[in-house]
């Protein structure tokens, strides 16, 4: 017996040595990030750029059978985006199997018995990403070490994770931005500006709003990821790494703050808290203090990388980790505040902050370690409870399907006949990108005595992603909340209202009772309705102004050397009625046929000049002001200008002061604080090249431009700048209003439009405008003189100000949360044209292009530009 026992021990010891030797050999063969970068991830003053990260990911993929790298698309600027699959060799050999199981369970296309069986058989799918917000530098670096450790570590925990989890790792969500910020840091290292942020947006169009684009999917980076999440792999957990945590803390973790959107399944909310609990316990056991929960981030808003998953029955996780820069910092323990994050005590008595950080040295590597630890906690939980997570997503999906016949709303129908059919198709594609199931009519049909044409869309609410569908289609009712009784309102995280049909101007019919219609399921994105070039057009072709697509088509025709006119009144061509503002274009017919197919447009031939006043327009030359204070509203404006094929120049501060502005048909100043426009960055904050705003010289140059006949267009806050600097007879009706009395944090507000004014051609008479702590105008009776000066004149003539848009008299709130709206903004102007010398200032009190969402107000911008381009 002794001999046999000893022999068994020897065999086991030899096997262990073999395994250890094999593991050591594998680890040696697989390069670490340090082997490629020349430094350890998280070292002080060290950053890898995207070329280095690409190089490392390729070498890791080539060296390890536990890693599979794929390309999922390109960025706006053409960099490649990569996704890593990390698991066991055997699991990676069967990726299609695990994806198929995940799809069936997430879509709830199986019965209970099969769901149980698939949950036992399948693998948990967990998405982890870094590098979304590029000025938050640690997570875009950390993911390289995460991938290496997960692929090579032979601890029991890592083996368990690899066996039970398919990890989808997105190393860098914003490659363009990573290079911008790394380059800026390297150039300014050792200077007073070492920890400053770049003076440009770190996403070409969106900047920080790349985490605000997750239901619109305007950008390729967003959609590249959305395809994986909601149309291919359906992870049960989606984990976004961010920075930074509240001051004097190390990391912000779940659970999150109130309120919760009632459309989210409560099991999602519980699952989020479960992940947060696992993180908190792990930090405590590993002696890593400073993890705080219940901090600002709520579960109400839809549209973020962490929040959209909630509406897909997925557990969305956001952590915010401290120390965003490779530059170290010291926090003096003697200066530890008594509370952090708006009132959480630092003495260990708060259940959401039981292990406070007391200060001391803080390094970039600390952030990496906290991110890795939070990730291991998440993956370990997923590995332990993989059957539970797989079955739960099925149960939530099945519950959503059942509600389609039990909770009142059976379907949405989007009629083919719309004010702007182009945008109705865009709305459908927004839903399809987000994984919503859509049907399209194969024949005409009737529901509730209304006839719908073939091609109309039917969206049944009985589907797994019902919460997502209904949250985007229905009005938001954000709960009224205050910081304390009698105090100011409790500010929502991001927006309070975003209902897409309202923003996009689409009529949607809500049908409560079941019906039958001849439809087929849409696969992939849908094209626009069939366009055509009808009749010969010896004089040209008419385009209906009601559709936004007519603007893009007209601009492309003008760029190709064609001609264009705007009709000042409505007219008829054959049997087709064209409203005022419609375009009459001429040019290459092949181009028009191409545009008809591209946008689903009807070009109607004109045999003779219509008997209406036609105003000729040329291709507008637009100057877009771009401050060195990086401004997301500028980026979104630039996106819209590019999408609709305008000829545009960027105008920096020096350009405003020195360029010949007279060549611009219109100049746009996006929403930005007046002081920021005027003064820009201080020399204390930024290298001299990027300091100062347009200054008084720039203000005078803009004033001269308008006086000589130019068109100046301003959005939201920038309108205050022009009012102040030009002395316009206007003021902001809500300036100085106490938030206890007036508060609209990001909602849709009912607004009336003077559709007879050329600046409103193509608009509906009532629209939803995106009001984000915006303003309302009051037209002053007093006369003002000079740039910013005032002079009271008794019985002064009425100022030459035309009102284009007016906030409604009542029922202003269409979606979201509003307090005091009837007192402060009802019946007040929302868009005006103020004559100034020979030119015009066209002022918006809101942002008509906000995040590329309110398509129903785009034409107000386009008409303003075309007014400047009229001959």
C-alpha positions in Angstrom: 0.0 0.0 0.0 2.8 2.4 0.9 4.6 1.7 -2.4 1.4 2.2 -4.4 0.6 5.5 -2.6 4.1 6.8 -3.1 3.9 5.9 -6.7 0.5 7.7 -7.1 2.0 10.8 -5.5 4.9 10.6 -7.9 2.6 10.4 -10.8 0.6 13.3 -9.6 3.7 15.3 -8.9 5.1 14.6 -12.4 1.8 15.5 -14.0 1.7 18.8 -12.0 5.3 19.5 -13.1 4.3 18.8 -16.7 1.3 21.1 -16.5 3.3 23.8 -14.8 6.0 23.5 -17.3 3.5 23.6 -20.2 1.8 26.6 -18.7 5.1 28.4 -18.2 6.0 27.5 -21.8 2.7 28.9 -23.1 3.1 32.1 -21.0 6.7 32.5 -22.3 5.5 32.0 -25.9 2.7 34.6 -25.6 4.1 38.1 -25.6 3.0 40.4 -22.7 2.2 44.0 -23.4 5.5 45.0 -21.8 7.3 42.9 -24.4 5.8 44.9 -27.2 5.4 48.4 -25.6 8.7 48.4 -23.7 6.9 49.4 -20.5 4.4 47.9 -18.1 0.8 49.0 -18.7 0.1 51.8 -16.2 3.6 53.0 -15.7 4.0 56.6 -14.8 4.2 58.9 -17.9 3.8 56.0 -20.3 1.1 55.5 -23.0 0.8 53.2 -26.0 -0.7 54.7 -29.1 -3.1 52.8 -31.4 -0.4 51.5 -33.8 1.3 49.9 -30.8 -1.9 48.4 -29.5 -2.8 47.1 -33.0 0.7 45.5 -33.1 0.2 43.9 -29.7 -3.3 42.6 -30.5 -2.0 40.9 -33.7 0.9 39.3 -31.9 -1.3 38.1 -29.1 -3.8 36.6 -31.6 -1.0 34.9 -33.5 0.6 33.4 -30.3 -2.4 32.2 -28.4 -5.1 29.7 -29.4 -7.2 31.2 -26.6 -7.6 34.5 -28.5 -9.4 35.2 -31.7 -9.1 38.7 -33.2 -11.6 40.0 -35.8 -12.1 43.3 -37.5 -15.6 44.7 -37.0 -15.4 47.9 -39.1 -13.7 51.2 -39.4 -13.8 54.5 -37.6 -14.9 57.9 -39.1 -11.2 58.6 -39.9 -10.6 55.1 -41.3 -8.8 53.3 -38.5 -9.7 49.6 -38.0 -11.7 48.5 -35.0 -11.0 45.1 -33.5 -12.8 42.7 -31.2 -11.2 39.9 -29.3 -12.8 36.6 -28.3 -11.1 35.0 -25.3 -11.9 31.6 -24.0 -10.6 28.0 -24.1 -9.3 26.6 -27.4 -12.2 24.2 -27.5 -14.7 27.0 -26.9 -13.2 29.2 -29.6 -13.5 26.3 -32.1 -17.2 26.3 -31.6 -18.0 30.1 -31.5 -21.0 29.7 -33.9 -22.5 27.2 -31.5 -22.3 29.6 -28.5 -23.6 32.5 -30.6 -26.6 30.4 -31.7 -27.4 29.5 -28.2 -27.1 33.0 -27.0 -29.3 34.3 -29.8 -32.1 31.7 -29.2 -32.2 32.6 -25.5 -32.0 36.4 -25.9 -34.7 36.4 -28.6 -36.7 33.8 -26.6 -37.4 31.7 -29.7 -37.5 28.4 -27.8 -39.8 26.9 -25.2 -39.0 26.6 -21.5 -37.6 23.0 -21.7 -35.2 23.9 -24.4 -34.2 27.1 -22.7 -33.2 25.1 -19.6 -31.2 22.7 -21.7 -29.5 25.5 -23.7 -28.7 27.4 -20.5 -26.9 24.3 -19.1 -25.1 23.7 -22.4 -24.2 27.3 -23.3 -21.5 29.7 -22.2 -22.0 33.1 -20.6 -21.3 35.9 -23.1 -19.7 38.9 -21.4 -18.8 42.1 -23.3 -16.0 44.3 -21.9 -14.7 47.5 -23.5 -12.2 50.3 -22.9 -11.1 53.5 -24.6 -14.6 55.0 -25.3 -13.8 58.3 -23.8 -10.2 59.0 -24.9 -9.3 61.5 -22.2 -10.0 58.8 -19.7 -6.7 57.2 -20.6 -6.3 54.1 -18.3 -9.0 51.8 -19.7 -7.8 52.0 -23.3 -4.4 50.9 -22.0 -5.6 48.4 -19.5 -7.4 46.1 -22.0 -4.1 44.9 -23.4 -3.1 43.5 -20.0 -6.6 42.1 -19.4 -6.4 40.2 -22.6 -2.9 38.8 -21.8 -3.8 37.7 -18.3 -7.1 36.2 -19.3 -5.3 34.2 -22.1 -2.3 33.0 -20.2 -3.0 32.8 -16.5 -3.4 29.3 -15.1 -5.0 30.2 -11.8 -8.1 28.1 -11.0 -10.2 31.2 -11.4 -8.9 32.1 -14.8 -9.3 28.5 -16.0 -12.9 28.5 -14.7 -13.6 31.8 -16.5 -12.2 30.6 -19.8 -14.2 27.4 -19.5 -17.6 29.0 -18.8 -17.4 32.4 -20.4 -16.9 33.7 -23.9 -15.3 37.1 -23.3 -15.9 39.7 -26.0 -13.2 42.3 -25.4 -13.2 45.6 -27.3 -9.8 46.9 -26.5 -10.3 50.5 -27.9 -13.8 51.8 -28.7 -12.4 55.1 -30.1 -9.1 54.6 -31.9 -9.1 58.0 -33.5 -9.5 59.7 -30.1 -6.8 57.5 -28.4 -4.2 58.8 -30.9 -5.3 62.4 -30.5 -5.0 62.3 -26.7 -1.8 60.2 -26.6 -0.2 62.6 -29.0 -1.3 65.6 -27.0 0.0 64.1 -23.8 3.4 63.2 -25.3 3.8 66.7 -26.8 3.0 68.4 -23.5 4.9 66.1 -21.1 7.1 68.1 -18.8 5.2 71.4 -19.5 2.6 73.1 -17.3 0.0 71.6 -19.7 0.9 68.0 -19.2 -2.5 67.0 -17.8 -4.5 69.3 -20.0 -7.0 68.0 -22.5 -6.7 68.5 -26.3 -8.3 71.7 -27.7 -10.2 69.6 -30.3 -12.9 66.9 -30.0 -11.5 63.4 -29.4 -14.1 61.9 -31.7 -14.2 63.7 -35.0 -17.8 64.6 -34.7 -19.0 63.7 -31.3 -16.3 64.1 -28.7 -17.6 62.9 -25.4 -21.0 62.3 -27.0 -19.7 59.0 -28.4 -21.4 57.6 -25.3 -24.6 59.3 -26.2 -25.2 57.8 -29.6 -26.3 54.3 -28.7 -29.8 54.4 -29.9 -29.4 56.7 -33.0 -26.2 54.9 -34.1 -25.2 58.0 -36.2 -21.5 57.1 -36.2 -19.8 54.0 -37.6 -18.0 53.3 -34.3 -21.3 53.0 -32.5 -23.0 50.9 -35.1 -20.0 48.6 -35.5 -20.4 47.7 -31.8 -24.2 47.7 -31.9 -24.3 45.1 -34.6 -22.4 42.7 -32.3 -24.4 43.5 -29.2 -28.0 43.4 -30.4 -27.9 41.6 -33.7 -25.2 38.9 -33.4 -23.9 37.9 -29.9 -26.5 39.2 -27.3 -24.2 39.2 -24.3 -25.8 38.8 -20.9 -23.4 41.4 -19.4 -22.1 44.6 -21.1 -19.4 46.3 -19.1 -18.1 49.8 -20.1 -15.0 51.0 -18.3 -14.9 54.8 -17.7 -13.1 57.4 -15.7 -13.1 59.2 -13.4 -14.6 58.5 -10.0 -15.6 61.3 -7.5 -12.7 63.1 -6.0 -11.0 61.3 -3.1 -12.4 57.9 -4.2 -10.9 55.2 -6.3 -13.8 53.7 -8.3 -17.6 54.2 -8.6 -19.5 50.9 -8.9 -23.1 49.7 -9.0 -25.7 49.8 -7.6 -26.6 53.1 -9.2 -28.8 56.0 -8.1 -32.5 56.4 -8.5 -34.7 56.7 -10.5 -35.1 53.5 -12.6 -37.0 53.5 -15.8 -40.1 51.4 -15.3 -39.7 49.9 -18.8 -36.6 48.0 -17.6 -37.2 44.5 -16.3 -36.7 44.5 -12.6 -34.4 41.4 -12.9 -32.0 43.6 -14.8 -31.9 46.1 -11.9 -31.3 43.3 -9.5 -28.6 41.8 -11.7 -26.8 45.2 -11.9 -26.7 45.3 -8.1 -25.5 41.7 -7.9 -22.5 42.6 -10.1 -21.8 45.7 -7.9 -21.9 43.5 -4.8 -19.3 41.1 -6.3 -17.0 44.0 -7.1 -17.4 45.6 -3.6 -16.6 42.3 -1.9 -13.6 41.7 -4.0 -12.1 45.1 -3.4 -12.6 44.7 0.3 -10.9 41.3 0.4 -8.0 42.5 -1.7 -7.5 45.5 0.6 -8.3 48.0 -2.2 -10.3 50.8 -0.5 -12.2 53.6 -2.2 -15.1 51.8 -4.0 -18.2 53.9 -3.8 -21.7 53.1 -5.1 -25.1 54.8 -5.5 -23.3 57.8 -7.1 -25.2 60.0 -9.6 -25.5 57.5 -12.4 -29.1 56.4 -12.8 -31.0 53.7 -14.7 -33.5 55.9 -16.4 -31.9 57.4 -19.6 -31.7 55.4 -22.8 -28.8 56.1 -25.1 -25.5 55.2 -23.4 -23.3 52.2 -23.8 -24.2 51.0 -20.4 -27.9 52.0 -20.5 -29.1 50.7 -23.8 -28.4 47.1 -22.7 -31.0 47.4 -19.9 -33.7 47.7 -22.6 -32.4 44.5 -24.2 -32.7 42.5 -20.9 -28.9 42.7 -20.5 -27.0 43.8 -17.4 -25.2 47.0 -18.2 -22.3 48.0 -16.1 -20.4 51.2 -15.8 -17.5 51.8 -13.5 -15.8 55.2 -13.2 -12.2 54.7 -12.0 -10.0 57.5 -10.6 -6.7 58.9 -12.0 -7.1 59.5 -15.7 -3.6 60.6 -16.5 -0.2 58.9 -16.5 1.1 61.7 -14.3 1.2 60.8 -10.6 -0.5 62.9 -7.9 -0.4 63.1 -4.1 -3.5 63.5 -2.0 -2.6 64.8 1.4 -4.4 62.6 4.0 -4.6 65.5 6.3 -6.9 67.2 3.8 -9.3 64.2 3.5 -12.8 65.8 3.2 -15.5 64.7 5.6 -17.8 63.8 2.7 -17.4 63.0 -1.0 -19.7 62.7 -4.0 -22.2 65.2 -2.8 -22.5 64.1 0.8 -21.3 60.5 1.3 -19.3 60.4 4.6 -15.6 59.2 4.5 -15.6 57.7 8.0 -16.8 54.2 6.9 -20.4 54.6 8.2 -22.1 54.7 4.8 -23.3 51.3 3.4 -22.5 52.5 -0.1 -18.9 53.6 0.9 -17.9 51.2 3.6 -14.1 51.2 2.9 -13.0 54.8 2.2 -9.7 55.7 0.6 -7.7 58.0 2.9 -5.4 59.6 0.4 -1.7 59.3 -0.3 0.1 58.7 -3.6 -2.0 58.0 -6.6 -0.6 56.5 -9.8 -1.9 55.5 -13.2 -1.2 51.9 -12.4 -3.7 52.2 -9.5 -6.4 52.8 -12.1 -5.3 49.8 -14.1 -5.4 47.6 -11.0 -8.8 48.7 -10.0 -10.2 48.2 -13.5 -8.7 44.7 -13.7 -10.0 43.8 -10.2 -13.5 44.9 -11.1 -13.3 43.0 -14.4 -12.2 39.8 -12.6 -15.1 40.1 -10.2 -17.5 40.4 -13.1 -16.1 37.5 -15.1 -15.9 35.3 -12.0 -19.5 35.9 -11.2 -20.5 35.2 -14.8 -18.6 31.9 -14.7 -20.1 30.8 -11.5 -23.7 31.7 -12.5 -23.6 31.2 -16.3 -26.7 29.0 -16.4 -28.6 31.6 -14.3 -27.6 34.5 -16.6 -28.4 32.5 -19.8 -31.8 31.4 -18.5 -32.7 34.8 -17.0 -32.3 36.6 -20.3 -34.6 34.1 -21.8 -37.2 34.6 -19.1 -37.1 38.3 -19.5 -37.4 38.0 -23.3 -40.3 35.6 -23.0 -42.1 38.0 -20.5 -41.7 40.8 -23.0 -43.2 38.7 -25.8 -46.2 37.8 -23.6 -46.8 41.4 -22.8 -47.5 42.1 -26.4 -50.9 40.5 -26.0 -51.6 41.2 -22.3 -50.6 44.8 -21.7 -52.7 46.9 -24.0 -50.5 47.9 -26.9 -50.3 45.3 -29.7 -48.4 47.0 -32.5 -47.2 50.3 -34.0 -47.9 51.0 -37.6 -45.9 53.5 -39.6 -47.8 54.4 -42.7 -45.9 54.7 -45.9 -47.5 58.1 -46.5 -45.6 60.6 -44.2 -44.7 64.2 -44.2 -41.1 63.0 -44.7 -41.0 59.4 -45.8 -37.2 59.6 -45.9 -37.1 60.1 -42.1 -39.7 57.5 -41.5 -37.4 54.9 -43.1 -34.5 56.4 -41.0 -36.6 55.7 -37.9 -37.2 52.1 -38.9 -33.5 51.7 -39.4 -32.8 53.1 -36.0 -35.0 50.4 -34.5 -33.5 47.7 -36.7 -29.9 48.7 -35.7 -31.0 48.2 -32.1 -32.2 44.7 -32.7 -36.0 45.5 -32.9 -38.0 43.1 -35.1 -39.9 44.9 -37.9 -42.4 43.7 -40.4 -43.3 45.3 -43.8 -46.6 45.0 -45.6 -46.6 42.9 -48.8 -50.1 44.2 -49.7 -52.4 47.0 -48.8 -54.3 46.3 -45.6 -56.8 47.9 -43.3 -56.8 48.3 -39.5 -59.4 50.1 -37.5 -60.9 51.5 -40.7 -57.7 53.0 -41.8 -56.1 51.8 -45.1 -52.4 51.3 -45.2 -50.4 50.9 -48.4 -48.1 48.1 -49.3 -44.7 49.0 -47.9 -46.0 50.4 -44.6 -44.2 49.1 -41.5 -45.7 47.0 -38.7 -43.8 46.6 -35.4 -45.4 44.2 -33.0 -44.7 44.9 -29.4 -44.7 41.2 -28.5 -41.0 40.7 -28.9 -38.0 40.1 -26.7 -36.7 43.7 -26.9 -40.1 45.2 -26.3 -38.7 47.5 -23.5 -36.3 49.1 -26.0 -39.0 49.5 -28.7 -41.5 51.1 -26.4 -39.0 53.3 -24.6 -38.0 54.9 -28.0 -41.5 55.1 -29.3 -43.4 56.3 -26.2 -43.4 59.5 -24.2 -41.1 59.7 -21.2 -42.6 60.7 -17.9 -39.6 61.6 -15.8 -40.5 61.6 -12.0 -40.4 64.9 -10.2 -37.5 64.7 -7.8 -35.8 67.2 -5.5 -32.5 67.1 -3.7 -34.3 67.7 -0.5 -37.8 69.0 0.5 -38.1 72.5 -0.7 -34.7 72.3 -2.5 -33.6 72.4 -6.1 -34.6 69.6 -8.5 -32.5 66.4 -8.5 -30.8 66.7 -11.9 -31.3 63.7 -14.2 -28.4 61.8 -15.6 -28.3 63.1 -19.1 -31.8 63.6 -20.7 -35.3 63.3 -19.4 -37.2 62.8 -22.7 -36.1 61.5 -26.1 -39.2 60.0 -27.9 -38.0 59.4 -31.4 -41.2 59.8 -33.5 -41.6 63.2 -31.9 -38.1 64.2 -32.6 -38.1 62.9 -36.2 -41.6 64.2 -37.1 -43.0 60.8 -37.8 -46.7 59.8 -37.4 -47.1 56.5 -35.7 -50.4 54.7 -35.2 -50.7 52.8 -31.9 -53.0 49.7 -32.2 -54.2 48.1 -29.0 -56.1 45.1 -30.3 -54.7 42.1 -32.2 -55.1 42.2 -36.0 -53.8 40.4 -39.0 -51.9 42.0 -41.9 -50.0 40.6 -44.9 -46.4 41.3 -43.8 -43.0 39.8 -44.0 -40.1 40.2 -41.6 -37.5 42.7 -42.5 -33.9 41.3 -42.6 -31.1 43.8 -42.5 -31.5 47.5 -42.8 -34.2 48.8 -45.2 -33.7 51.0 -48.2 -35.7 54.1 -48.9 -38.9 53.9 -50.8 -38.5 53.6 -54.5 -37.7 56.9 -56.1 -38.0 58.0 -59.7 -37.5 60.7 -62.3 -41.0 61.3 -63.6 -41.8 62.9 -66.9 -39.4 64.9 -69.1 -38.2 68.1 -67.6 -37.3 70.7 -70.3 -37.4 73.4 -67.6 -36.2 71.2 -64.7 -37.5 68.9 -62.0 -39.4 69.7 -58.9 -38.5 68.3 -55.5 -40.8 68.4 -52.5 -39.2 70.5 -49.7 -41.0 68.5 -47.0 -38.3 65.8 -47.1 -34.9 66.4 -45.6 -33.5 64.3 -48.4 -34.3 67.1 -50.9 -31.6 69.2 -49.4 -28.9 66.7 -49.8 -30.0 66.0 -53.4 -30.1 69.7 -54.3 -26.6 70.4 -52.8 -25.2 67.4 -54.8 -26.8 68.7 -58.0 -25.3 72.1 -57.4 -21.9 70.7 -56.6 -22.1 68.9 -60.0 -22.7 72.1 -61.8 -26.5 72.1 -61.9 -28.9 74.9 -61.0 -31.5 75.2 -58.3 -34.4 77.5 -57.4 -36.7 77.7 -54.4 -40.4 78.3 -55.0 -41.8 81.1 -52.8 -45.3 79.8 -53.0 -46.9 76.4 -53.7 -47.5 75.1 -57.2 -48.7 72.1 -59.1 -46.9 70.0 -61.6 -49.2 67.5 -63.4 -51.2 66.0 -60.6 -48.6 66.6 -57.9 -48.9 69.5 -55.4 -45.6 71.1 -54.3 -45.6 73.2 -51.2 -43.8 76.6 -50.8 -40.1 76.2 -50.5 -39.9 73.2 -52.9 -36.9 73.0 -55.1 -36.7 73.3 -58.9 -33.5 71.7 -60.1 -31.8 71.0 -63.4 -28.7 69.2 -64.3 -27.4 65.8 -65.3 -30.3 63.4 -65.5 -28.2 60.4 -64.7 -27.2 62.1 -61.4 -30.8 62.7 -60.6 -31.7 59.1 -61.3 -28.9 58.1 -59.0 -30.1 60.5 -56.3 -33.7 59.3 -56.7 -32.5 55.7 -56.0 -30.2 56.8 -53.1 -32.7 58.8 -51.2 -36.1 57.5 -52.4 -36.9 60.9 -54.0 -39.5 61.7 -56.7 -38.1 64.1 -59.3 -41.1 65.5 -61.2 -40.4 66.9 -64.6 -41.5 70.5 -65.5 -42.2 71.3 -69.2 -42.4 75.0 -68.4 -41.5 77.4 -65.7 -44.1 77.2 -62.9 -46.2 80.4 -62.5 -44.7 81.2 -59.1 -41.8 83.3 -57.9 -38.6 81.3 -58.1 -35.6 82.4 -56.1 -32.3 81.1 -57.5 -29.9 79.6 -55.0 -26.3 78.7 -55.4 -24.4 76.0 -53.5 -24.2 77.6 -50.0 -20.7 78.4 -48.7 -21.0 77.9 -44.9 -18.5 79.0 -42.3 -18.7 77.0 -39.1 -17.2 78.5 -36.0 -14.9 76.1 -34.1 -13.6 77.3 -30.8 -10.3 75.9 -29.4 -12.6 75.1 -26.4 -13.6 71.7 -27.8 -17.3 71.9 -28.4 -19.6 68.9 -29.1 -22.3 71.1 -30.5 -19.9 72.2 -33.1 -19.1 68.6 -33.9 -22.8 67.7 -34.3 -23.3 70.7 -36.5 -20.4 69.7 -38.7 -21.9 66.2 -38.9 -25.2 67.5 -40.2 -23.4 69.8 -42.7 -21.4 66.9 -44.1 -24.5 64.5 -44.1 -26.4 67.0 -46.3 -23.5 67.8 -48.6 -23.0 71.5 -47.7 -19.8 73.2 -48.8 -18.3 74.1 -45.4 -15.2 75.7 -44.0 -14.1 75.5 -40.4 -13.5 79.0 -38.9 -11.2 79.2 -35.8 -10.8 82.3 -33.7 -8.0 83.7 -35.9 -10.1 83.1 -39.1 -13.0 85.1 -37.7 -10.6 88.0 -37.0 -8.6 87.9 -40.2 -10.4 86.1 -43.0 -12.6 87.7 -45.7 -15.9 86.6 -44.2 -17.9 88.0 -47.1 -17.4 84.9 -49.1 -19.6 82.9 -46.7 -23.3 82.8 -47.4 -23.9 81.9 -43.8 -21.8 81.6 -40.7 -23.0 79.3 -37.9 -22.0 79.6 -34.2 -23.0 76.4 -32.4 -24.2 76.5 -28.8 -21.4 77.7 -26.5 -21.2 79.9 -23.5 -20.7 83.5 -24.5 -17.7 84.0 -22.3 -16.1 80.9 -23.8 -16.7 82.2 -27.3 -15.3 85.6 -26.4 -12.3 84.7 -24.2 -11.6 81.0 -24.9 -8.9 79.2 -22.9 -6.6 81.0 -20.4 -2.8 80.9 -20.9 -2.8 79.1 -17.5 -4.7 76.2 -19.0 -3.5 75.8 -22.6 -0.5 76.5 -24.8 -0.7 80.0 -26.1 -1.6 79.0 -29.7 -4.9 77.7 -28.4 -5.8 80.5 -26.0 -8.2 83.5 -26.2 -11.5 83.5 -28.0 -12.7 85.6 -30.9 -12.3 88.7 -28.7 -13.6 92.1 -29.5 -11.9 92.1 -32.9 -13.7 88.9 -33.9 -17.0 90.3 -32.6 -16.5 93.4 -34.7 -15.6 91.3 -37.7 -18.9 89.3 -37.3 -20.8 92.5 -36.9 -19.4 94.0 -40.1 -20.1 90.7 -41.9 -23.8 90.8 -41.0 -24.2 94.6 -41.6 -22.8 94.1 -45.1 -25.5 91.5 -45.9 -24.3 88.3 -44.3 -26.4 85.7 -42.5 -25.3 84.7 -39.0 -27.0 81.6 -37.4 -26.6 80.9 -33.7 -27.8 77.9 -31.6 -29.0 78.1 -28.0 -26.3 79.6 -25.7 -24.5 81.2 -28.6 -27.6 83.3 -29.3 -26.9 85.2 -26.0 -23.4 86.0 -27.3 -24.8 87.7 -30.4 -27.5 89.5 -28.5 -24.9 90.9 -26.1 -22.2 91.8 -28.6 -24.5 93.2 -31.3 -26.9 95.0 -29.0 -29.9 93.2 -30.5 -33.4 94.1 -29.1 -33.7 90.6 -27.5 -33.1 89.0 -24.1 -33.3 85.6 -22.6 -36.6 85.0 -20.8 -35.2 82.4 -18.4 -31.9 84.1 -17.5 -31.5 84.0 -13.7 -34.6 81.8 -13.1 -34.2 79.8 -10.0 -34.2 76.0 -10.8 -36.8 75.6 -8.0 -39.2 77.5 -10.3 -38.0 76.7 -13.8 -36.3 73.5 -14.8 -36.2 71.6 -18.2 -33.2 69.4 -18.0 -33.4 67.8 -21.5 -37.0 67.3 -22.8 -39.1 67.7 -25.9 -41.2 70.9 -25.9 -44.2 71.6 -28.1 -43.5 74.5 -30.5 -45.5 76.3 -33.1 -44.0 77.2 -36.5 -44.9 80.1 -38.8 -44.9 78.0 -41.9 -45.6 81.0 -44.2 -42.2 82.4 -43.4 -39.5 81.2 -45.9 -37.3 80.2 -43.0 -39.9 77.6 -42.1 -40.7 76.2 -45.5 -41.2 72.5 -45.4 -42.0 72.4 -41.7 -45.0 71.1 -39.9 -46.9 73.8 -38.0 -46.2 72.1 -34.7 -43.0 70.3 -33.8 -41.1 68.9 -30.8 -37.9 70.9 -30.1 -35.0 69.5 -28.0 -34.9 71.8 -25.0 -31.7 71.1 -22.9 -31.5 73.8 -20.3 -32.2 76.1 -23.2 -33.8 79.5 -23.4 -36.7 81.6 -24.7 -36.6 85.0 -26.2 -38.2 88.3 -25.2 -38.3 91.0 -27.8 -37.4 94.3 -26.2 -39.1 97.5 -27.0 -36.1 99.5 -26.0 -33.5 100.4 -28.7 -29.9 99.3 -28.3 -26.9 100.9 -29.9 -23.3 99.8 -30.4 -21.7 96.4 -29.7 -23.2 95.7 -26.3 -24.3 99.3 -25.5 -27.8 100.3 -24.6 -29.8 103.5 -25.0 -33.5 103.9 -23.9 -35.6 105.8 -26.4 -39.1 106.7 -25.5 -41.7 105.5 -28.1 -39.0 103.8 -30.1 -40.2 102.0 -33.3 -40.8 98.3 -33.1 -37.6 96.4 -33.6 -37.2 94.6 -36.9 -37.5 91.1 -35.4 -39.6 88.3 -37.0 -40.7 85.3 -35.0 -40.3 82.0 -36.8 -41.0 79.6 -34.0 -42.9 80.0 -30.7 -43.2 77.8 -27.7 -46.8 76.6 -27.3 -49.3 78.3 -25.0 -50.1 75.2 -23.1 -49.3 71.4 -23.0 -45.7 72.3 -23.7 -44.2 69.2 -22.4 -44.3 66.4 -25.0 -41.8 64.1 -23.3 -39.5 64.3 -20.3 -39.7 66.6 -17.3 -40.5 70.3 -17.1 -41.3 72.6 -14.2 -42.5 76.2 -14.6 -42.7 76.0 -18.4 -46.0 77.8 -18.7 -44.8 80.7 -16.5 -41.4 81.2 -18.2 -41.5 80.1 -21.8 -45.1 79.6 -23.0 -45.9 81.8 -26.0 -42.4 83.1 -26.1 -40.2 83.1 -29.3 -38.0 80.0 -29.8 -36.5 81.1 -33.1 -36.2 84.7 -34.5 -34.7 86.6 -37.4 -33.3 89.9 -36.3 -32.4 92.3 -39.1 -29.0 93.9 -38.6 -27.8 96.3 -41.2 -28.2 94.7 -44.6 -28.0 91.2 -43.2 -29.8 89.0 -40.7 -29.1 87.2 -37.4 -31.1 84.0 -37.2 -31.2 83.0 -33.6 -32.3 79.6 -32.2 -33.2 79.4 -28.5 -32.7 75.7 -28.6 -30.4 73.3 -30.5 -32.2 72.1 -33.7 -29.5 69.5 -34.5 -28.9 68.2 -31.0 -26.9 64.9 -31.2 -28.2 64.3 -34.7 -31.6 63.3 -33.3 -34.3 66.0 -33.9 -34.6 65.5 -37.6 -38.0 67.3 -37.5 -36.2 70.7 -36.9 -33.3 70.3 -39.4 -35.1 72.2 -42.1 -35.0 75.4 -40.0 -31.2 75.2 -40.3 -31.3 74.5 -44.0 -33.7 77.3 -44.8 -31.6 79.8 -42.9 -28.5 78.7 -44.9 -30.3 78.9 -48.2 -31.6 82.4 -47.4 -28.0 83.5 -47.3 -27.4 81.7 -50.6 -30.3 83.3 -52.4 -29.5 85.3 -55.5 
